């Protein structure tokens, strides 16, 4: 008997200027299975799923749904066919509420008026059922990245889609939320829904997927049953070489205090209370200090206060002995490097070329501008080409590529290249490996340790417990805007860290 597939993508080819993103790829997803799609940044995973969701049209190939050929010309057609997608870079209207975003396009009206009462009831039911807590009345522009992710997932569940595409769904979730999401995905599969799960996280794929298809540089490498494989084999298929999954690093040798934060308070944009409450800590040269915590506990606002993106309501920030509490963003960016949480909002100008993004904070220096104020384009091009090669930033047209067209992981690599090349005294890295594949994560972790070993201070903010324990020399745990614990990664456990993150355990921390 012929196998019945919910979705078949046969011989799909999609080209962009200078690059074949998908080169004759075939993917077959069974009903009621969780099918993982694995590959390096820029391997073509998101492009393939965008073809399935109707955002792109393939030049060659056929798509079948339940054995019948279909033409998916836009996302509305995909939704009508029961195909939904949670995007890696969220498709949300910033000035709308969570509720308005979820019902957008499928609104219930009566006599021309929106009927939100029933929609609210259904959203709250779904959010309770799947453990996806959201505030329906909060505006998207005011909520954390993790909350926006939940909104995207609820948007898909609200539409009762049968084929669910999750593009890097756990990139911004905490370990507890990831566990819940894995359970949600298993429950959805049991209900007969077919799930396509794009992830770089081998642990998650091993835990939740039934089968896994691997892409490398736009080509199909193969499909394996998860029960018959392991993480090492998957990483070899993905990268084409053996990958070191744990980092080797020497003992830290902390030196002088580089960053000194005393009694910092930052107001919340969402609530009336403060997001950061009387926080004090120090980061020394030659150490990696990690701020750990569940998303939404003040880490974002703490970094905004440090980098000048939000005003500091109280306390002071000293960098290398200079008070920068109320310094301008340009002044602050000259003194430190910042890998931001939201790469598209605070890290890049998406419609600029890659080379112009590489010099965003330095275009006014003599290296890149002449005495008449004109840009030295040759210098900018050469500088960008050096960073692209050094950090393996993949793009269709090299330095002239429009940044918006690059994969999320390669956008992240571009920011990391720019910020590390500034050779700062302090590096503030927020979720630096978010959305990166194992090969790139290995490279970034090495770079962070190298920065430390060169005598720089590194403040890492991460939601990834493995990363927190693997990379940091000291861990500060934030809960409800306060630092509730200081831990030694060599002496603590995931369980103890989780208790501090959940607020079940706390200690007084002296700066």
Backbone torsions as a table, in degrees:
resi	resn	phi	psi	omega
1	UNK	NA	134.3	-177.3
2	UNK	-69.3	137.4	-179.8
3	UNK	-63.9	134.7	179.1
4	UNK	-95.1	118.7	-179.8
5	UNK	-106.5	141.6	174.7
6	UNK	-72.9	-42.0	-179.3
7	UNK	-135.2	135.2	171.2
8	UNK	-130.3	128.1	173.0
9	UNK	-116.2	111.3	-170.1
10	UNK	-112.7	116.9	175.0
11	UNK	62.6	40.1	-175.6
12	UNK	-76.6	126.7	174.5
13	UNK	-125.9	127.2	178.1
14	UNK	-132.0	124.5	-178.5
15	UNK	-112.2	145.9	169.1
16	UNK	-125.4	165.7	179.6
17	UNK	-54.1	121.2	175.4
18	UNK	81.7	0.5	-175.5
19	UNK	-153.9	141.5	169.3
20	UNK	-99.3	104.0	-174.5
21	UNK	-72.2	-40.3	176.1
22	UNK	-127.3	122.1	-174.4
23	UNK	-116.3	91.6	175.5
24	UNK	56.2	57.0	-175.8
25	UNK	-97.3	136.2	175.3
26	UNK	-119.4	128.7	-178.5
27	UNK	-136.8	128.9	-179.4
28	UNK	-126.7	123.8	-175.8
29	UNK	-116.2	125.5	-179.6
30	UNK	-79.3	160.0	174.1
31	UNK	-66.1	137.3	174.1
32	UNK	70.9	18.9	177.8
33	UNK	-113.9	155.8	170.9
34	UNK	-101.1	112.3	-174.9
35	UNK	-110.4	113.7	-179.1
36	UNK	-84.3	146.2	175.6
37	UNK	-121.0	116.7	-171.8
38	UNK	-119.7	144.2	176.8
39	UNK	175.6	163.3	178.2
40	UNK	-66.5	169.6	172.1
41	UNK	-60.4	130.5	179.7
42	UNK	82.0	11.8	179.8
43	UNK	-76.0	-16.8	178.3
44	UNK	109.6	10.2	-176.6
45	UNK	-66.2	-52.8	-178.1
46	UNK	-65.1	-35.1	178.2
47	UNK	-62.9	-45.7	-179.4
48	UNK	-60.4	-43.0	179.9
49	UNK	-70.3	-31.2	176.7
50	UNK	-68.7	-30.5	173.8
51	UNK	-67.1	-43.2	179.6
52	UNK	-65.0	-33.3	-177.5
53	UNK	-88.8	-2.3	175.3
54	UNK	87.5	7.2	177.9
55	UNK	-76.6	-30.9	175.2
56	UNK	-123.7	155.1	173.9
57	UNK	-110.7	128.4	179.4
58	UNK	-75.8	146.2	176.4
59	UNK	-75.1	-31.2	179.8
60	UNK	-138.8	155.2	174.4
61	UNK	110.3	169.7	-173.9
62	UNK	-131.4	143.1	173.1
63	UNK	-114.6	132.4	176.1
64	UNK	-120.9	138.2	174.2
65	UNK	-118.2	122.6	-177.6
66	UNK	52.2	39.4	175.2
67	UNK	85.2	-7.8	-179.1
68	UNK	-107.1	136.0	179.1
69	UNK	-67.0	135.9	179.7
70	UNK	-131.0	152.4	175.0
71	UNK	-111.4	112.8	-178.1
72	UNK	-103.1	95.7	-172.6
73	UNK	-87.6	-19.6	177.4
74	UNK	-161.6	169.6	-177.5
75	UNK	-61.2	-27.0	177.8
76	UNK	-65.2	-38.6	176.9
77	UNK	-64.8	-42.3	178.5
78	UNK	-59.7	-46.1	178.9
79	UNK	-61.4	-40.5	179.0
80	UNK	-63.4	-30.1	178.6
81	UNK	-85.1	-0.1	178.9
82	UNK	84.0	23.3	178.3
83	UNK	-105.8	123.5	179.3
84	UNK	-121.8	157.4	-176.9
85	UNK	-142.9	131.5	168.8
86	UNK	-98.7	114.5	-173.1
87	UNK	-83.3	151.3	177.3
88	UNK	-63.5	-43.7	173.5
89	UNK	-105.9	111.0	-164.7
90	UNK	-58.2	143.4	177.6
91	UNK	-102.6	71.5	-176.3
92	UNK	-121.7	148.7	176.8
93	UNK	-87.4	114.5	-169.9
94	UNK	-59.6	-36.4	-174.5
95	UNK	-90.4	1.3	176.4
96	UNK	-91.2	160.3	174.3
97	UNK	-78.1	169.6	175.9
98	UNK	-57.0	-47.9	-178.6
99	UNK	-60.5	-46.1	-178.6
100	UNK	-62.4	-37.1	178.2
101	UNK	-66.9	-38.7	-177.2
102	UNK	-67.5	-39.4	-175.7
103	UNK	-90.4	-4.7	-174.9
104	UNK	-56.2	122.3	179.5
105	UNK	93.9	-16.6	178.2
106	UNK	-131.1	37.9	-176.6
107	UNK	-69.8	145.9	172.2
108	UNK	-97.1	128.5	179.4
109	UNK	-125.5	155.8	175.3
110	UNK	-139.8	121.4	-176.8
111	UNK	52.5	37.1	177.1
112	UNK	83.3	0.1	-179.6
113	UNK	-107.3	140.9	177.5
114	UNK	-66.0	136.2	176.5
115	UNK	-106.3	95.0	-173.2
116	UNK	-93.1	-16.6	-173.6
117	UNK	-61.4	-47.9	-179.2
118	UNK	-66.7	-40.1	179.1
119	UNK	-62.3	-42.8	179.3
120	UNK	-60.4	-43.3	-179.2
121	UNK	-61.4	-45.3	-178.1
122	UNK	-65.9	-40.5	179.8
123	UNK	-63.8	-44.2	-179.8
124	UNK	-65.9	-36.7	176.7
125	UNK	-62.6	-48.3	-179.8
126	UNK	-62.7	-40.9	-177.0
127	UNK	-68.0	-34.1	175.4
128	UNK	-70.0	-46.5	-175.7
129	UNK	-60.5	-40.3	-173.8
130	UNK	-104.7	6.0	177.7
131	UNK	65.4	32.4	-179.6
132	UNK	-107.9	78.9	-173.4
133	UNK	-70.5	124.6	175.8
134	UNK	-139.3	158.8	172.2
135	UNK	-99.5	108.4	-174.2
136	UNK	-59.7	-23.2	-174.9
137	UNK	-97.2	-3.6	179.8
138	UNK	-74.4	142.6	175.9
139	UNK	-79.2	144.8	-178.2
140	UNK	-58.1	-40.2	-176.2
141	UNK	-65.3	-16.3	-176.8
142	UNK	-101.5	-5.4	-173.7
143	UNK	-105.7	162.3	-177.4
144	UNK	-70.3	165.2	178.3
145	UNK	-60.7	-38.8	179.6
146	UNK	-61.8	-39.7	179.0
147	UNK	-68.2	-36.7	177.4
148	UNK	-63.9	-38.2	177.6
149	UNK	-59.9	-44.3	179.6
150	UNK	-63.3	-37.8	178.7
151	UNK	-60.8	-43.2	179.0
152	UNK	-61.0	-42.6	-178.7
153	UNK	-66.4	-42.4	178.9
154	UNK	-64.3	-34.6	179.1
155	UNK	-58.9	-40.5	-179.3
156	UNK	-73.5	-42.5	179.5
157	UNK	-65.6	-34.5	179.9
158	UNK	-61.7	-33.2	-177.9
159	UNK	-85.3	-1.7	176.5
160	UNK	55.2	44.4	178.7
161	UNK	-70.3	151.5	-179.8
162	UNK	-94.7	-32.8	177.9
163	UNK	-111.0	118.2	-173.7
164	UNK	-113.7	122.4	178.7
165	UNK	-103.3	119.7	176.5
166	UNK	-109.4	108.6	-179.8
167	UNK	-95.9	103.6	-178.2
168	UNK	51.9	53.3	-171.5
169	UNK	-70.7	-20.2	-174.6
170	UNK	-100.2	4.2	-174.3
171	UNK	-57.6	-30.3	-175.9
172	UNK	-117.2	13.6	-178.2
173	UNK	-98.7	154.9	177.5
174	UNK	-80.0	165.6	-179.8
175	UNK	-55.2	-41.0	179.7
176	UNK	-65.5	-42.4	179.6
177	UNK	-66.1	-35.3	179.2
178	UNK	-64.2	-43.8	177.8
179	UNK	-57.6	-45.6	-179.8
180	UNK	-61.7	-44.6	-179.0
181	UNK	-62.7	-40.1	177.6
182	UNK	-58.7	-42.6	179.3
183	UNK	-65.6	-40.9	177.1
184	UNK	-58.2	-46.8	-178.2
185	UNK	-62.3	-41.3	178.1
186	UNK	-63.6	-41.5	179.5
187	UNK	-64.8	-40.8	178.9
188	UNK	-63.5	-40.2	178.4
189	UNK	-64.4	-39.2	177.7
190	UNK	-62.9	-32.5	177.9
191	UNK	-74.0	-2.0	176.9
192	UNK	98.6	3.0	178.9
193	UNK	-79.5	146.5	177.5
194	UNK	-99.3	130.7	-175.2
195	UNK	-119.7	127.7	172.1
196	UNK	-104.0	121.0	-169.0
197	UNK	-121.7	105.0	177.2
198	UNK	-88.1	126.1	178.8
199	UNK	-154.3	152.5	171.4
200	UNK	-100.2	-7.0	-170.7
201	UNK	-91.3	107.0	-173.5
202	UNK	-63.7	-36.0	179.1
203	UNK	-58.4	-44.0	-178.0
204	UNK	-65.7	-43.2	-179.8
205	UNK	-62.0	-43.9	179.9
206	UNK	-62.4	-33.8	-175.1
207	UNK	-80.0	-38.2	-166.5
208	UNK	-112.4	-26.3	-171.2
209	UNK	-84.5	153.3	173.0
210	UNK	-90.3	-45.0	177.4
211	UNK	-135.3	162.5	-179.4
212	UNK	-139.9	129.1	173.5
213	UNK	-105.2	138.0	-175.2
214	UNK	-114.5	132.4	174.1
215	UNK	-113.4	146.0	173.1
216	UNK	-141.4	121.4	-179.2
217	UNK	49.4	45.5	174.7
218	UNK	83.9	-3.5	-178.7
219	UNK	-111.0	150.8	178.2
220	UNK	-81.0	124.7	-178.5
221	UNK	-95.6	-39.2	179.4
222	UNK	161.2	168.4	177.3
223	UNK	-122.3	133.5	-179.8
224	UNK	-127.3	151.3	170.4
225	UNK	-78.1	131.1	-177.0
226	UNK	-61.1	-35.3	-179.3
227	UNK	-62.4	-22.1	-174.7
228	UNK	-105.7	11.9	-175.4
229	UNK	-133.4	-177.4	175.3
230	UNK	-144.5	173.5	-175.5
231	UNK	-61.2	-39.0	-177.4
232	UNK	-63.2	-43.0	179.9
233	UNK	-65.9	-42.4	179.7
234	UNK	-62.0	-43.5	-178.9
235	UNK	-66.8	-34.4	176.1
236	UNK	-64.8	-44.0	178.6
237	UNK	-60.9	-38.7	-174.1
238	UNK	-74.4	-46.5	-171.7
239	UNK	-99.8	-22.0	-179.0
240	UNK	85.4	11.4	177.8
241	UNK	-156.6	169.7	174.7
242	UNK	-73.1	139.3	-178.8
243	UNK	-117.1	136.6	176.5
244	UNK	-83.5	112.3	-173.9
245	UNK	-83.8	-15.9	175.8
246	UNK	-122.9	143.0	-174.5
247	UNK	-91.1	138.7	173.2
248	UNK	-94.2	127.0	175.9
249	UNK	-143.6	149.0	178.7
250	UNK	-77.9	169.8	176.0
251	UNK	-61.8	139.3	178.4
252	UNK	-70.3	148.7	175.6
253	UNK	-125.1	78.8	-176.7
254	UNK	-61.3	138.9	179.7
255	UNK	-113.6	-131.0	-176.8
256	UNK	-70.8	158.1	177.7
257	UNK	-72.4	123.8	177.7
258	UNK	-96.6	-49.2	-180.0
259	UNK	-114.3	127.9	179.1
260	UNK	-128.4	110.0	-179.6
261	UNK	-107.5	124.2	-178.4
262	UNK	-125.7	119.7	172.9
263	UNK	52.8	40.6	-178.1
264	UNK	-71.7	133.3	174.4
265	UNK	-128.9	131.4	177.1
266	UNK	-128.9	130.9	-178.4
267	UNK	-71.4	153.6	176.2
268	UNK	-89.1	140.9	176.3
269	UNK	-83.0	-17.9	-173.6
270	UNK	-96.6	-41.5	-176.0
271	UNK	-117.8	172.6	-178.8
272	UNK	-78.9	-23.4	-179.0
273	UNK	-81.3	175.2	-179.3
274	UNK	-83.5	142.5	178.3
275	UNK	-81.0	-33.3	176.4
276	UNK	-120.8	125.1	-171.1
277	UNK	-120.1	103.5	170.3
278	UNK	52.1	53.2	-176.3
279	UNK	-93.5	132.6	176.5
280	UNK	-131.2	133.8	173.3
281	UNK	-165.4	166.9	177.5
282	UNK	-130.1	149.6	172.1
283	UNK	-125.8	129.0	-176.6
284	UNK	-101.4	159.8	173.3
285	UNK	-59.9	139.4	175.1
286	UNK	79.5	22.7	175.0
287	UNK	-142.9	153.5	174.7
288	UNK	-109.8	113.0	176.9
289	UNK	-103.7	128.0	-177.5
290	UNK	-109.4	130.6	170.8
291	UNK	-92.6	113.9	179.7
292	UNK	-108.9	158.5	178.7
293	UNK	160.5	162.2	175.2
294	UNK	-72.5	141.6	-178.0
295	UNK	-52.3	136.8	176.4
296	UNK	93.4	14.6	179.5
297	UNK	-105.5	22.9	174.1
298	UNK	103.3	-3.3	-178.8
299	UNK	-62.6	-43.7	-178.2
300	UNK	-59.4	-49.4	-177.6
301	UNK	-67.0	-33.8	176.7
302	UNK	-59.5	-47.1	180.0
303	UNK	-66.7	-40.8	177.5
304	UNK	-57.9	-42.2	179.1
305	UNK	-64.2	-42.1	-179.7
306	UNK	-65.4	-38.7	-171.9
307	UNK	-95.0	-1.9	177.3
308	UNK	88.3	4.2	179.7
309	UNK	-74.1	-23.9	174.9
310	UNK	-132.3	146.4	178.0
311	UNK	-70.2	145.2	175.9
312	UNK	-86.6	124.4	-176.0
313	UNK	-82.4	-22.2	-179.7
314	UNK	-163.1	157.9	179.9
315	UNK	84.4	-173.6	179.0
316	UNK	-146.3	155.9	-179.0
317	UNK	-120.5	125.2	179.8
318	UNK	-119.3	130.1	179.0
319	UNK	-122.1	120.0	-177.9
320	UNK	51.2	40.3	177.1
321	UNK	83.6	-6.3	179.7
322	UNK	-102.5	136.7	177.8
323	UNK	-76.8	117.1	-179.7
324	UNK	-116.6	18.4	-174.7
325	UNK	-52.5	-44.5	-176.4
326	UNK	-118.0	25.2	179.4
327	UNK	-70.5	156.4	178.4
328	UNK	-69.9	162.1	-179.8
329	UNK	-62.8	-39.3	179.6
330	UNK	-62.5	-45.3	-179.7
331	UNK	-60.8	-45.3	-179.3
332	UNK	-62.8	-41.9	-177.1
333	UNK	-69.3	-21.3	174.7
334	UNK	-75.0	-27.1	-174.6
335	UNK	-89.7	-25.1	-177.2
336	UNK	-143.2	164.0	172.3
337	UNK	-105.9	146.0	-175.6
338	UNK	-136.7	114.5	171.0
339	UNK	-93.8	107.2	-169.4
340	UNK	-79.1	160.6	179.1
341	UNK	-64.1	-44.9	-178.2
342	UNK	-106.4	98.7	-172.4
343	UNK	-63.1	-32.4	-175.3
344	UNK	-82.4	-29.6	-177.3
345	UNK	-84.2	-42.4	-173.3
346	UNK	-118.8	-2.5	-174.9
347	UNK	-108.2	-28.1	-171.7
348	UNK	-140.0	155.6	164.9
349	UNK	-101.7	105.0	-166.0
350	UNK	-62.8	-28.3	-178.4
351	UNK	-92.9	4.8	171.8
352	UNK	-87.1	159.4	174.4
353	UNK	-70.6	163.3	178.7
354	UNK	-59.5	-42.5	-177.6
355	UNK	-64.7	-37.7	178.8
356	UNK	-69.8	-33.0	175.2
357	UNK	-66.9	-32.7	-179.2
358	UNK	-65.2	-25.3	-177.6
359	UNK	-112.3	19.2	-175.4
360	UNK	-51.4	-40.0	-175.0
361	UNK	-100.3	5.8	-175.1
362	UNK	-135.0	5.0	-174.1
363	UNK	-62.0	-22.1	-175.8
364	UNK	-90.6	1.4	-179.5
365	UNK	-83.5	156.8	-177.2
366	UNK	-55.5	-25.5	179.8
367	UNK	-63.1	-30.9	-172.1
368	UNK	-119.4	-1.2	179.5
369	UNK	-141.3	140.9	-179.9
370	UNK	-88.6	179.2	-173.5
371	UNK	-67.8	-15.3	178.0
372	UNK	-91.9	-0.3	177.7
373	UNK	90.7	8.0	178.5
374	UNK	-92.4	141.3	-179.5
375	UNK	-68.8	140.1	174.4
376	UNK	-88.5	89.0	-170.2
377	UNK	-64.2	-33.8	179.7
378	UNK	-64.0	-44.1	179.4
379	UNK	-62.8	-41.7	-180.0
380	UNK	-63.1	-43.8	179.7
381	UNK	-61.3	-47.5	-178.3
382	UNK	-64.1	-40.4	179.5
383	UNK	-62.7	-46.9	-179.7
384	UNK	-62.5	-42.8	-179.7
385	UNK	-61.7	-37.9	178.9
386	UNK	-64.2	-45.6	-179.1
387	UNK	-67.7	-38.3	179.8
388	UNK	-60.3	-43.1	-179.7
389	UNK	-71.0	-44.1	-175.9
390	UNK	-63.1	-37.8	-175.3
391	UNK	-107.2	10.0	176.9
392	UNK	52.4	51.0	177.0
393	UNK	-84.7	117.2	-174.2
394	UNK	-98.8	127.8	-179.7
395	UNK	-151.3	153.7	-173.7
396	UNK	-62.7	-39.2	-173.9
397	UNK	-123.8	27.4	176.9
398	UNK	62.8	-138.2	-173.2
399	UNK	-64.2	-21.9	-178.2
400	UNK	-90.8	0.3	178.2
401	UNK	-59.8	135.1	173.1
402	UNK	-71.7	127.7	-170.1
403	UNK	-60.9	-32.5	-179.1
404	UNK	-57.8	-30.6	-174.5
405	UNK	-81.9	-6.9	-177.5
406	UNK	-83.8	157.9	176.9
407	UNK	-67.9	156.3	-178.6
408	UNK	-56.2	-42.0	-179.1
409	UNK	-64.8	-36.8	179.4
410	UNK	-76.3	-29.4	170.9
411	UNK	-61.2	-43.0	-179.8
412	UNK	-63.3	-42.2	-179.8
413	UNK	-63.1	-35.6	179.0
414	UNK	-63.3	-42.8	179.0
415	UNK	-64.3	-45.2	-178.0
416	UNK	-62.4	-41.8	178.1
417	UNK	-59.0	-48.6	-178.7
418	UNK	-61.5	-45.7	-174.2
419	UNK	-72.5	-39.9	-179.3
420	UNK	-70.9	-31.0	-178.2
421	UNK	-71.0	-14.7	176.7
422	UNK	-71.2	-13.4	-178.7
423	UNK	48.9	62.4	-173.7
424	UNK	-80.1	161.1	170.1
425	UNK	-71.4	-33.9	179.6
426	UNK	-128.3	130.4	173.0
427	UNK	-112.8	120.9	174.4
428	UNK	-103.0	110.6	-175.0
429	UNK	-115.4	111.4	-178.8
430	UNK	-104.5	116.2	-178.8
431	UNK	47.7	52.7	-172.0
432	UNK	-65.1	-23.0	-177.3
433	UNK	-104.0	13.7	-179.1
434	UNK	-61.0	123.6	177.0
435	UNK	77.5	12.4	179.5
436	UNK	-99.8	152.3	178.9
437	UNK	-82.2	170.8	-173.1
438	UNK	-59.8	-37.0	179.4
439	UNK	-64.1	-43.6	-179.5
440	UNK	-70.3	-37.4	178.4
441	UNK	-61.6	-45.3	177.9
442	UNK	-55.7	-43.7	-178.5
443	UNK	-66.1	-44.8	-177.3
444	UNK	-66.7	-43.1	178.5
445	UNK	-59.8	-40.4	177.7
446	UNK	-62.6	-40.9	-179.6
447	UNK	-63.5	-41.5	179.4
448	UNK	-62.3	-44.1	179.8
449	UNK	-66.3	-37.0	178.0
450	UNK	-63.8	-41.5	177.0
451	UNK	-58.4	-44.8	179.3
452	UNK	-60.6	-47.2	-176.2
453	UNK	-67.9	-19.5	175.6
454	UNK	-87.2	7.9	174.4
455	UNK	89.5	16.1	177.7
456	UNK	-94.3	157.6	176.3
457	UNK	-93.7	134.5	-179.8
458	UNK	-122.6	122.7	172.4
459	UNK	-107.3	109.9	-177.2
460	UNK	-103.2	131.0	173.5
461	UNK	-115.0	118.8	-174.6
462	UNK	-142.3	145.9	174.0
463	UNK	-99.6	-6.6	-176.2
464	UNK	-88.2	110.7	-176.7
465	UNK	-60.8	-39.2	178.8
466	UNK	-60.1	-44.0	-179.9
467	UNK	-65.2	-43.6	179.8
468	UNK	-56.7	-48.5	-175.5
469	UNK	-75.7	-29.7	-173.9
470	UNK	-81.2	-37.7	-168.0
471	UNK	-102.0	-34.1	-169.4
472	UNK	-80.7	157.1	173.4
473	UNK	-99.0	-29.6	174.2
474	UNK	-139.0	146.0	179.3
475	UNK	-119.5	127.4	171.5
476	UNK	-110.6	126.1	-177.6
477	UNK	-101.0	128.1	177.3
478	UNK	-102.5	136.1	175.5
479	UNK	-143.8	123.6	-179.7
480	UNK	49.6	45.4	172.5
481	UNK	83.5	0.5	-179.5
482	UNK	-122.2	154.9	172.9
483	UNK	-88.0	116.5	-171.8
484	UNK	-106.7	-2.9	179.8
485	UNK	-168.1	145.7	170.9
486	UNK	-120.2	122.5	-172.1
487	UNK	-125.5	151.5	174.2
488	UNK	-96.3	118.2	-175.8
489	UNK	-58.6	-24.9	-178.9
490	UNK	-78.3	-19.3	-175.2
491	UNK	-111.4	-5.1	-177.2
492	UNK	-105.0	171.0	178.3
493	UNK	-123.7	165.5	176.6
494	UNK	-58.7	-39.0	-177.2
495	UNK	-65.3	-45.3	-179.7
496	UNK	-64.7	-42.9	178.1
497	UNK	-59.1	-42.7	178.8
498	UNK	-60.8	-37.7	179.1
499	UNK	-64.5	-43.3	177.3
500	UNK	-64.1	-42.9	-178.1
501	UNK	-63.8	-32.0	-178.7
502	UNK	-87.3	-2.5	178.5
503	UNK	83.0	7.3	-177.9
504	UNK	-80.6	-13.2	-178.3
505	UNK	-141.8	140.3	177.4
506	UNK	-154.6	157.6	177.1
507	UNK	-143.2	160.6	177.3
508	UNK	-79.5	129.3	-177.9
509	UNK	-110.8	124.2	177.1
510	UNK	-96.5	134.5	178.6
511	UNK	-72.5	NA	NA
